[in-house]
Amino acid sequence: MIEKSRIFIIDNKRIAFFLIFVFMFVFTEIGRKIYRPYIYSNDLFDFWIADTIGNFTGTIAIIFFDFAIVNPKYRQGRILIIFITLGLIVYELIQFILPGTNTCDWRDIAATLIAGMISWGIYELLFKKLNEKELTPHNSTFAQ
């Protein structure tokens, strides 16, 4: 399914995937460590953003981390977005039946689904901007 030769090619699209991952990972951690405690300690209502920020930004980070690793072709990336998003939703649902967790939240499921759709949009934009034929591989010792 995934071409092994693509794993070792570093191109502009792959760099964009990695940068999106890093940005969303940092944003997730800031949200969890700074924003969420601030909202909770000041008893503010933020439309459940503090509750779901980990699922929302974390889903985007997970998707683009996988893209940075695998470097999928266009159709494969679309399938990966669907599988990752559905997998995270199933994981959230499984928490309902696991003993001692019972942390399944419909807002987290909605945030994951919305993040999957946003990831899809970002992915489509990247492929329009960075056409597969126009990609310029960067020099890499692995690509040779």
N, CA and C atoms as an extended XYZ file, in Angstrom:
432
Properties=species:S:1:pos:R:3:atomname:S:1:resname:S:1:resid:I:1 pbc="F F F"
N         0.817       -1.185        0.000 N   MET     1
C         0.000        0.000        0.000 CA  MET     1
C         0.869        1.260        0.000 C   MET     1
N         1.798        1.368        0.925 N   ILE     2
C         2.696        2.516        0.970 CA  ILE     2
C         4.004        2.116        0.298 C   ILE     2
N         4.468        2.939       -0.642 N   GLU     3
C         5.713        2.643       -1.326 CA  GLU     3
C         6.896        2.888       -0.393 C   GLU     3
N         7.751        1.890       -0.267 N   LYS     4
C         8.903        2.013        0.628 CA  LYS     4
C         9.842        3.119        0.185 C   LYS     4
N         9.932        3.364       -1.100 N   SER     5
C        10.852        4.395       -1.587 CA  SER     5
C        10.418        5.792       -1.131 C   SER     5
N         9.118        6.023       -0.909 N   ARG     6
C         8.621        7.329       -0.484 CA  ARG     6
C         8.996        7.640        0.961 C   ARG     6
N         9.262        6.610        1.740 N   ILE     7
C         9.577        6.820        3.150 CA  ILE     7
C        10.882        7.592        3.305 C   ILE     7
N        11.807        7.442        2.378 N   PHE     8
C        13.111        8.070        2.504 CA  PHE     8
C        13.259        9.365        1.703 C   PHE     8
N        12.196        9.813        1.034 N   ILE     9
C        12.250       11.058        0.268 CA  ILE     9
C        11.753       12.202        1.138 C   ILE     9
N        12.564       13.235        1.244 N   ILE    10
C        12.163       14.430        1.978 CA  ILE    10
C        11.859       15.503        0.945 C   ILE    10
N        10.566       15.851        0.807 N   ASP    11
C        10.163       16.870       -0.155 CA  ASP    11
C         9.416       17.982        0.576 C   ASP    11
N         8.989       18.978       -0.180 N   ASN    12
C         8.319       20.138        0.410 CA  ASN    12
C         7.030       19.763        1.131 C   ASN    12
N         6.299       18.834        0.578 N   LYS    13
C         5.041       18.396        1.181 CA  LYS    13
C         5.303       17.732        2.527 C   LYS    13
N         6.305       16.922        2.574 N   ARG    14
C         6.639       16.223        3.819 CA  ARG    14
C         7.117       17.208        4.889 C   ARG    14
N         7.863       18.197        4.500 N   ILE    15
C         8.294       19.230        5.433 CA  ILE    15
C         7.075       19.988        5.968 C   ILE    15
N         6.117       20.281        5.084 N   ALA    16
C         4.887       20.952        5.509 CA  ALA    16
C         4.119       20.076        6.502 C   ALA    16
N         4.034       18.774        6.238 N   PHE    17
C         3.369       17.848        7.172 CA  PHE    17
C         4.025       17.921        8.544 C   PHE    17
N         5.352       17.886        8.562 N   PHE    18
C         6.076       17.896        9.833 CA  PHE    18
C         5.882       19.216       10.574 C   PHE    18
N         5.915       20.331        9.857 N   LEU    19
C         5.729       21.635       10.500 CA  LEU    19
C         4.324       21.780       11.079 C   LEU    19
N         3.319       21.276       10.369 N   ILE    20
C         1.952       21.294       10.899 CA  ILE    20
C         1.877       20.443       12.154 C   ILE    20
N         2.516       19.265       12.117 N   PHE    21
C         2.535       18.411       13.308 CA  PHE    21
C         3.156       19.145       14.495 C   PHE    21
N         4.327       19.744       14.301 N   VAL    22
C         5.020       20.414       15.399 CA  VAL    22
C         4.164       21.549       15.952 C   VAL    22
N         3.600       22.364       15.069 N   PHE    23
C         2.759       23.471       15.511 CA  PHE    23
C         1.564       22.974       16.317 C   PHE    23
N         0.886       21.956       15.825 N   MET    24
C        -0.308       21.461       16.518 CA  MET    24
C         0.059       20.749       17.820 C   MET    24
N         1.196       20.090       17.862 N   PHE    25
C         1.633       19.449       19.098 CA  PHE    25
C         1.912       20.502       20.172 C   PHE    25
N         2.641       21.542       19.796 N   VAL    26
C         2.940       22.625       20.742 CA  VAL    26
C         1.640       23.304       21.184 C   VAL    26
N         0.751       23.555       20.241 N   PHE    27
C        -0.538       24.175       20.553 CA  PHE    27
C        -1.357       23.296       21.497 C   PHE    27
N        -1.313       21.985       21.296 N   THR    28
C        -2.016       21.044       22.180 CA  THR    28
C        -1.470       21.131       23.596 C   THR    28
N        -0.156       21.115       23.722 N   GLU    29
C         0.449       21.157       25.056 CA  GLU    29
C         0.206       22.494       25.754 C   GLU    29
N         0.256       23.584       25.016 N   ILE    30
C        -0.068       24.886       25.612 CA  ILE    30
C        -1.520       24.888       26.074 C   ILE    30
N        -2.383       24.332       25.259 N   GLY    31
C        -3.794       24.262       25.625 CA  GLY    31
C        -4.039       23.431       26.862 C   GLY    31
N        -3.357       22.330       26.963 N   ARG    32
C        -3.553       21.432       28.108 CA  ARG    32
C        -2.881       21.941       29.373 C   ARG    32
N        -1.704       22.538       29.253 N   LYS    33
C        -0.920       22.927       30.439 CA  LYS    33
C        -1.172       24.362       30.902 C   LYS    33
N        -1.564       25.249       29.996 N   ILE    34
C        -1.741       26.658       30.366 CA  ILE    34
C        -3.206       27.091       30.229 C   ILE    34
N        -3.774       26.899       29.033 N   TYR    35
C        -5.130       27.395       28.766 CA  TYR    35
C        -6.189       26.702       29.635 C   TYR    35
N        -6.178       25.378       29.647 N   ARG    36
C        -7.186       24.635       30.416 CA  ARG    36
C        -7.150       24.979       31.910 C   ARG    36
N        -5.985       24.953       32.577 N   PRO    37
C        -5.980       25.330       33.998 CA  PRO    37
C        -6.461       26.771       34.240 C   PRO    37
N        -6.115       27.684       33.326 N   TYR    38
C        -6.568       29.067       33.467 CA  TYR    38
C        -8.097       29.151       33.403 C   TYR    38
N        -8.684       28.483       32.431 N   ILE    39
C       -10.145       28.496       32.274 CA  ILE    39
C       -10.817       27.879       33.488 C   ILE    39
N       -10.290       26.736       33.940 N   TYR    40
C       -10.894       26.069       35.100 CA  TYR    40
C       -10.737       26.885       36.377 C   TYR    40
N        -9.563       27.450       36.608 N   SER    41
C        -9.326       28.183       37.862 CA  SER    41
C       -10.124       29.479       37.941 C   SER    41
N       -10.439       30.066       36.791 N   ASN    42
C       -11.222       31.302       36.774 CA  ASN    42
C       -12.710       31.056       36.507 C   ASN    42
N       -13.075       29.789       36.431 N   ASP    43
C       -14.475       29.390       36.229 CA  ASP    43
C       -15.107       30.120       35.042 C   ASP    43
N       -14.414       30.081       33.915 N   LEU    44
C       -14.884       30.729       32.699 CA  LEU    44
C       -15.577       29.715       31.794 C   LEU    44
N       -16.556       30.181       31.033 N   PHE    45
C       -17.196       29.323       30.042 CA  PHE    45
C       -16.615       29.652       28.675 C   PHE    45
N       -15.990       28.687       28.046 N   ASP    46
C       -15.341       28.899       26.746 CA  ASP    46
C       -15.899       27.968       25.674 C   ASP    46
N       -17.165       27.603       25.827 N   PHE    47
C       -17.821       26.711       24.875 CA  PHE    47
C       -17.103       25.366       24.785 C   PHE    47
N       -16.630       24.861       25.902 N   TRP    48
C       -16.001       23.546       26.066 CA  TRP    48
C       -14.679       23.398       25.308 C   TRP    48
N       -14.072       24.499       24.932 N   ILE    49
C       -12.782       24.432       24.230 CA  ILE    49
C       -11.720       23.830       25.147 C   ILE    49
N       -11.693       24.268       26.397 N   ALA    50
C       -10.690       23.744       27.339 CA  ALA    50
C       -10.866       22.245       27.541 C   ALA    50
N       -12.106       21.773       27.506 N   ASP    51
C       -12.376       20.348       27.699 CA  ASP    51
C       -11.943       19.506       26.502 C   ASP    51
N       -12.039       20.070       25.307 N   THR    52
C       -11.831       19.275       24.097 CA  THR    52
C       -10.566       19.634       23.317 C   THR    52
N        -9.763       20.549       23.836 N   ILE    53
C        -8.592       21.011       23.071 CA  ILE    53
C        -7.609       19.868       22.784 C   ILE    53
N        -7.481       18.939       23.704 N   GLY    54
C        -6.574       17.806       23.478 CA  GLY    54
C        -7.023       16.941       22.319 C   GLY    54
N        -8.324       16.686       22.247 N   ASN    55
C        -8.842       15.881       21.141 CA  ASN    55
C        -8.773       16.639       19.822 C   ASN    55
N        -9.092       17.923       19.870 N   PHE    56
C        -9.141       18.705       18.641 CA  PHE    56
C        -7.755       18.890       18.026 C   PHE    56
N        -6.870       19.536       18.742 N   THR    57
C        -5.537       19.804       18.188 CA  THR    57
C        -4.673       18.545       18.163 C   THR    57
N        -4.929       17.640       19.105 N   GLY    58
C        -4.180       16.386       19.137 CA  GLY    58
C        -4.472       15.510       17.938 C   GLY    58
N        -5.719       15.505       17.489 N   THR    59
C        -6.082       14.718       16.309 CA  THR    59
C        -5.343       15.227       15.079 C   THR    59
N        -5.314       16.531       14.912 N   ILE    60
C        -4.600       17.111       13.768 CA  ILE    60
C        -3.107       16.781       13.865 C   ILE    60
N        -2.547       16.873       15.063 N   ALA    61
C        -1.129       16.553       15.253 CA  ALA    61
C        -0.845       15.092       14.899 C   ALA    61
N        -1.698       14.181       15.349 N   ILE    62
C        -1.506       12.751       15.071 CA  ILE    62
C        -1.561       12.484       13.569 C   ILE    62
N        -2.538       13.064       12.899 N   ILE    63
C        -2.700       12.835       11.462 CA  ILE    63
C        -1.462       13.310       10.702 C   ILE    63
N        -1.000       14.521       10.994 N   PHE    64
C         0.128       15.049       10.231 CA  PHE    64
C         1.464       14.441       10.656 C   PHE    64
N         1.551       13.930       11.876 N   PHE    65
C         2.743       13.173       12.264 CA  PHE    65
C         2.822       11.901       11.422 C   PHE    65
N         1.693       11.209       11.289 N   ASP    66
C         1.676        9.999       10.464 CA  ASP    66
C         2.020       10.318        9.009 C   ASP    66
N         1.508       11.447        8.497 N   PHE    67
C         1.841       11.838        7.127 CA  PHE    67
C         3.337       12.126        6.987 C   PHE    67
N         3.924       12.772        7.976 N   ALA    68
C         5.353       13.088        7.933 CA  ALA    68
C         6.183       11.808        7.938 C   ALA    68
N         5.714       10.778        8.616 N   ILE    69
C         6.440        9.497        8.664 CA  ILE    69
C         6.269        8.721        7.358 C   ILE    69
N         5.023        8.576        6.915 N   VAL    70
C         4.706        7.684        5.793 CA  VAL    70
C         4.887        8.359        4.439 C   VAL    70
N         4.655        9.690        4.359 N   ASN    71
C         4.711       10.426        3.096 CA  ASN    71
C         3.787        9.782        2.055 C   ASN    71
N         2.467        9.757        2.340 N   PRO    72
C         1.545        9.029        1.466 CA  PRO    72
C         1.265        9.749        0.157 C   PRO    72
N         0.814        8.970       -0.825 N   LYS    73
C         0.298        9.551       -2.046 CA  LYS    73
C        -1.082       10.126       -1.727 C   LYS    73
N        -1.646       10.863       -2.669 N   TYR    74
C        -2.881       11.606       -2.435 CA  TYR    74
C        -4.012       10.724       -1.885 C   TYR    74
N        -4.348        9.680       -2.579 N   ARG    75
C        -5.470        8.818       -2.163 CA  ARG    75
C        -5.165        8.108       -0.842 C   ARG    75
N        -3.949        7.676       -0.656 N   GLN    76
C        -3.563        7.002        0.583 CA  GLN    76
C        -3.703        7.939        1.780 C   GLN    76
N        -3.373        9.204        1.596 N   GLY    77
C        -3.516       10.175        2.669 CA  GLY    77
C        -4.961       10.377        3.070 C   GLY    77
N        -5.841       10.412        2.095 N   ARG    78
C        -7.271       10.564        2.386 CA  ARG    78
C        -7.775        9.366        3.195 C   ARG    78
N        -7.335        8.185        2.820 N   ILE    79
C        -7.740        6.975        3.554 CA  ILE    79
C        -7.179        7.009        4.970 C   ILE    79
N        -5.932        7.455        5.116 N   LEU    80
C        -5.331        7.559        6.453 CA  LEU    80
C        -6.097        8.524        7.351 C   LEU    80
N        -6.539        9.646        6.810 N   ILE    81
C        -7.318       10.595        7.603 CA  ILE    81
C        -8.580        9.926        8.130 C   ILE    81
N        -9.257        9.191        7.278 N   ILE    82
C       -10.491        8.510        7.695 CA  ILE    82
C       -10.189        7.481        8.772 C   ILE    82
N        -9.181        6.639        8.555 N   PHE    83
C        -8.859        5.589        9.527 CA  PHE    83
C        -8.403        6.165       10.869 C   PHE    83
N        -7.563        7.178       10.838 N   ILE    84
C        -7.076        7.762       12.086 CA  ILE    84
C        -8.214        8.418       12.849 C   ILE    84
N        -9.046        9.182       12.152 N   THR    85
C       -10.171        9.849       12.806 CA  THR    85
C       -11.145        8.834       13.393 C   THR    85
N       -11.504        7.829       12.616 N   LEU    86
C       -12.411        6.796       13.128 CA  LEU    86
C       -11.774        6.008       14.268 C   LEU    86
N       -10.480        5.748       14.172 N   GLY    87
C        -9.786        5.034       15.241 CA  GLY    87
C        -9.801        5.805       16.542 C   GLY    87
N        -9.615        7.115       16.466 N   LEU    88
C        -9.651        7.933       17.679 CA  LEU    88
C       -11.064        8.016       18.257 C   LEU    88
N       -12.062        8.017       17.387 N   ILE    89
C       -13.450        8.007       17.871 CA  ILE    89
C       -13.764        6.679       18.544 C   ILE    89
N       -13.330        5.581       17.946 N   VAL    90
C       -13.534        4.259       18.560 CA  VAL    90
C       -12.811        4.193       19.902 C   VAL    90
N       -11.607        4.737       19.979 N   TYR    91
C       -10.867        4.770       21.245 CA  TYR    91
C       -11.653        5.529       22.313 C   TYR    91
N       -12.251        6.627       21.924 N   GLU    92
C       -13.063        7.405       22.868 CA  GLU    92
C       -14.279        6.594       23.327 C   GLU    92
N       -14.902        5.882       22.412 N   LEU    93
C       -16.071        5.064       22.762 CA  LEU    93
C       -15.691        3.887       23.652 C   LEU    93
N       -14.529        3.312       23.415 N   ILE    94
C       -14.073        2.176       24.232 CA  ILE    94
C       -13.850        2.599       25.678 C   ILE    94
N       -13.486        3.845       25.886 N   GLN    95
C       -13.273        4.329       27.249 CA  GLN    95
C       -14.542        4.223       28.093 C   GLN    95
N       -15.680        4.212       27.444 N   PHE    96
C       -16.950        4.104       28.165 CA  PHE    96
C       -17.095        2.749       28.847 C   PHE    96
N       -16.562        1.691       28.206 N   ILE    97
C       -16.739        0.343       28.765 CA  ILE    97
C       -15.526       -0.160       29.544 C   ILE    97
N       -14.379        0.524       29.420 N   LEU    98
C       -13.200        0.093       30.169 CA  LEU    98
C       -13.407        0.342       31.662 C   LEU    98
N       -13.008       -0.597       32.493 N   PRO    99
C       -13.186       -0.397       33.931 CA  PRO    99
C       -12.303        0.725       34.462 C   PRO    99
N       -12.890        1.590       35.261 N   GLY   100
C       -12.133        2.649       35.909 CA  GLY   100
C       -11.916        3.894       35.077 C   GLY   100
N       -12.305        3.896       33.815 N   THR   101
C       -12.090        5.091       32.996 CA  THR   101
C       -13.378        5.898       32.857 C   THR   101
N       -14.371        5.352       32.224 N   ASN   102
C       -15.678        5.986       32.053 CA  ASN   102
C       -15.548        7.475       31.705 C   ASN   102
N       -14.632        7.795       30.791 N   THR   103
C       -14.405        9.190       30.417 CA  THR   103
C       -14.880        9.487       29.000 C   THR   103
N       -15.723        8.658       28.450 N   CYS   104
C       -16.242        8.896       27.108 CA  CYS   104
C       -17.096       10.165       27.126 C   CYS   104
N       -16.803       11.077       26.220 N   ASP   105
C       -17.508       12.354       26.181 CA  ASP   105
C       -17.896       12.660       24.737 C   ASP   105
N       -19.155       12.967       24.521 N   TRP   106
C       -19.620       13.254       23.160 CA  TRP   106
C       -18.939       14.497       22.597 C   TRP   106
N       -18.538       15.422       23.450 N   ARG   107
C       -17.844       16.616       22.968 CA  ARG   107
C       -16.464       16.258       22.408 C   ARG   107
N       -15.793       15.306       23.058 N   ASP   108
C       -14.498       14.852       22.545 CA  ASP   108
C       -14.665       14.169       21.188 C   ASP   108
N       -15.726       13.400       21.050 N   ILE   109
C       -15.999       12.736       19.766 CA  ILE   109
C       -16.259       13.777       18.687 C   ILE   109
N       -17.063       14.791       19.021 N   ALA   110
C       -17.350       15.864       18.057 CA  ALA   110
C       -16.075       16.622       17.698 C   ALA   110
N       -15.233       16.919       18.693 N   ALA   111
C       -13.979       17.632       18.442 CA  ALA   111
C       -13.059       16.817       17.538 C   ALA   111
N       -12.997       15.510       17.763 N   THR   112
C       -12.174       14.635       16.929 CA  THR   112
C       -12.692       14.608       15.501 C   THR   112
N       -14.001       14.525       15.347 N   LEU   113
C       -14.605       14.505       14.011 CA  LEU   113
C       -14.358       15.824       13.273 C   LEU   113
N       -14.528       16.936       13.957 N   ILE   114
C       -14.274       18.241       13.346 CA  ILE   114
C       -12.791       18.381       12.985 C   ILE   114
N       -11.914       17.927       13.870 N   ALA   115
C       -10.473       17.980       13.582 CA  ALA   115
C       -10.125       17.121       12.372 C   ALA   115
N       -10.780       15.975       12.235 N   GLY   116
C       -10.566       15.131       11.058 CA  GLY   116
C       -10.976       15.844        9.783 C   GLY   116
N       -12.096       16.559        9.832 N   MET   117
C       -12.560       17.297        8.651 CA  MET   117
C       -11.629       18.469        8.336 C   MET   117
N       -11.156       19.153        9.361 N   ILE   118
C       -10.200       20.247        9.139 CA  ILE   118
C        -8.892       19.702        8.568 C   ILE   118
N        -8.442       18.565        9.082 N   SER   119
C        -7.226       17.925        8.550 CA  SER   119
C        -7.414       17.580        7.082 C   SER   119
N        -8.594       17.098        6.741 N   TRP   120
C        -8.917       16.783        5.341 CA  TRP   120
C        -8.774       18.042        4.488 C   TRP   120
N        -9.326       19.168        4.958 N   GLY   121
C        -9.234       20.424        4.227 CA  GLY   121
C        -7.801       20.905        4.067 C   GLY   121
N        -7.032       20.824        5.137 N   ILE   122
C        -5.613       21.214        5.071 CA  ILE   122
C        -4.874       20.330        4.083 C   ILE   122
N        -5.162       19.028        4.130 N   TYR   123
C        -4.519       18.073        3.231 CA  TYR   123
C        -4.840       18.403        1.774 C   TYR   123
N        -6.108       18.696        1.499 N   GLU   124
C        -6.507       19.042        0.129 CA  GLU   124
C        -5.796       20.323       -0.328 C   GLU   124
N        -5.730       21.319        0.552 N   LEU   125
C        -5.036       22.566        0.202 CA  LEU   125
C        -3.561       22.330       -0.091 C   LEU   125
N        -2.918       21.490        0.729 N   LEU   126
C        -1.498       21.199        0.502 CA  LEU   126
C        -1.279       20.535       -0.846 C   LEU   126
N        -2.176       19.618       -1.224 N   PHE   127
C        -1.990       18.942       -2.501 CA  PHE   127
C        -2.291       19.858       -3.682 C   PHE   127
N        -3.146       20.865       -3.484 N   LYS   128
C        -3.373       21.828       -4.555 CA  LYS   128
C        -2.173       22.764       -4.690 C   LYS   128
N        -1.620       23.186       -3.559 N   LYS   129
C        -0.475       24.100       -3.576 CA  LYS   129
C         0.824       23.403       -3.954 C   LYS   129
N         1.007       22.191       -3.444 N   LEU   130
C         2.241       21.439       -3.696 CA  LEU   130
C         1.903       20.215       -4.539 C   LEU   130
N         1.707       20.436       -5.809 N   ASN   131
C         1.346       19.367       -6.724 CA  ASN   131
C         2.427       18.284       -6.711 C   ASN   131
N         2.000       17.042       -6.763 N   GLU   132
C         2.923       15.903       -6.683 CA  GLU   132
C         4.038       15.995       -7.736 C   GLU   132
N         3.719       16.462       -8.942 N   LYS   133
C         4.719       16.552      -10.001 CA  LYS   133
C         5.682       17.718       -9.784 C   LYS   133
N         5.243       18.726       -9.016 N   GLU   134
C         6.075       19.908       -8.804 CA  GLU   134
C         6.973       19.786       -7.576 C   GLU   134
N         6.855       18.714       -6.837 N   LEU   135
C         7.634       18.578       -5.616 CA  LEU   135
C         9.114       18.409       -5.949 C   LEU   135
N         9.927       19.090       -5.197 N   THR   136
C        11.360       18.988       -5.394 CA  THR   136
C        11.980       18.273       -4.207 C   THR   136
N        12.480       17.069       -4.419 N   PRO   137
C        13.107       16.361       -3.303 CA  PRO   137
C        14.349       17.113       -2.825 C   PRO   137
N        14.501       17.179       -1.529 N   HIS   138
C        15.697       17.782       -0.947 CA  HIS   138
C        16.776       16.719       -0.848 C   HIS   138
N        18.009       17.152       -0.863 N   ASN   139
C        19.116       16.197       -0.761 CA  ASN   139
C        19.030       15.454        0.567 C   ASN   139
N        19.158       14.167        0.480 N   SER   140
C        19.108       13.327        1.671 CA  SER   140
C        20.024       12.141        1.445 C   SER   140
N        20.702       11.750        2.495 N   THR   141
C        21.579       10.578        2.370 CA  THR   141
C        20.756        9.312        2.193 C   THR   141
N        19.488        9.340        2.683 N   PHE   142
C        18.639        8.156        2.553 CA  PHE   142
C        18.108        7.988        1.149 C   PHE   142
N        17.904        9.078        0.422 N   ALA   143
C        17.277        9.024       -0.897 CA  ALA   143
C        18.210        8.473       -1.964 C   ALA   143
N        19.483        8.395       -1.688 N   GLN   144
C        20.426        7.957       -2.713 CA  GLN   144
C        20.579        6.461       -2.772 C   GLN   144
